[in-house]
Amino acid sequence: MQILTLEHFAGRINETFTVDLDHGKSPFVLVEARPLPAAAVPGMVRAPFSLLFHHSSALLFPQRIYQMENPGVGDFGIFLVPVARNQDGFIYQAIFN
């Protein structure tokens, strides 16, 4: 299992990440990748960070683990939570700690 870090995503803002949904594959666009504040803990594998993705569907997807892929990052499972709605769709967040 690959340990994902902020560095995997920081240079990929506005890139499309394809999510495997029950009815087919769908594009999610990475709109933010930022570090989260945290004190160093012995044995800590990575610094915590947050990702925000935009999906331009009026259909709300539930929070759960989705299989995602991007040519630069590869294939990985990610827990997405819907956190906001805008005029163009929904924003989903993933937090790594």
C-alpha positions in Angstrom: 0.0 0.0 0.0 1.4 3.4 -1.0 1.6 6.1 1.7 0.3 9.2 0.0 1.7 12.6 1.1 0.9 16.2 0.3 3.8 16.1 -2.2 1.9 13.6 -4.4 -0.9 16.2 -4.9 0.5 19.7 -4.4 1.5 20.1 -8.0 -1.7 18.6 -9.4 -4.2 21.4 -8.7 -6.8 21.6 -11.4 -6.0 18.1 -12.6 -8.7 15.5 -13.1 -8.8 12.4 -10.9 -11.1 9.7 -12.2 -13.3 8.0 -9.6 -14.8 4.6 -10.2 -18.5 5.0 -9.3 -21.2 2.3 -9.4 -22.5 3.5 -12.7 -19.1 4.2 -14.4 -16.1 6.4 -14.1 -16.5 10.1 -13.2 -14.1 13.1 -13.1 -13.2 14.9 -9.9 -11.0 18.0 -10.2 -8.5 18.7 -7.4 -9.1 22.3 -6.3 -7.0 22.5 -3.1 -4.1 20.6 -1.5 -2.9 22.1 1.8 -1.1 21.0 4.9 -2.9 20.7 8.3 -1.4 21.9 11.5 0.0 19.1 13.7 2.7 18.5 16.3 5.3 15.9 15.3 4.6 12.6 16.9 7.2 9.8 17.2 6.6 7.3 14.4 4.5 9.7 12.4 4.6 8.4 8.7 3.4 11.6 7.1 2.5 15.2 7.9 -1.3 15.6 7.9 -3.0 17.3 4.9 -6.3 18.1 3.3 -7.5 17.7 -0.3 -10.6 19.3 -1.9 -12.1 18.0 -5.1 -14.9 19.5 -7.2 -17.4 17.3 -9.0 -19.7 19.1 -11.5 -22.8 16.9 -10.9 -26.1 17.9 -9.3 -26.1 14.4 -7.8 -24.6 14.2 -4.3 -22.3 11.2 -3.7 -22.3 9.8 -0.1 -19.2 9.8 2.1 -17.3 6.6 1.6 -14.1 5.1 0.2 -13.9 5.6 -3.6 -11.3 4.1 -5.9 -9.5 7.0 -7.6 -6.9 7.2 -10.3 -4.6 9.9 -11.8 -1.8 9.3 -14.3 0.7 11.1 -12.0 -0.4 9.6 -8.7 -1.7 6.2 -9.8 -4.6 4.2 -8.4 -5.6 4.5 -4.7 -8.6 4.3 -2.4 -9.7 7.6 -0.9 -12.4 8.5 1.7 -14.3 11.4 0.3 -16.8 13.5 2.3 -19.2 16.0 0.7 -18.5 19.4 2.5 -20.1 22.1 0.3 -22.3 22.8 -2.7 -21.8 25.5 -5.3 -23.6 26.5 -8.4 -21.6 24.0 -10.4 -21.8 20.9 -8.2 -20.3 19.6 -5.0 -17.0 19.9 -3.1 -15.6 16.8 -1.5 -12.8 16.6 1.1 -10.3 14.0 2.0 -8.1 14.3 5.1 -4.9 12.4 5.6 -3.4 12.3 9.1 
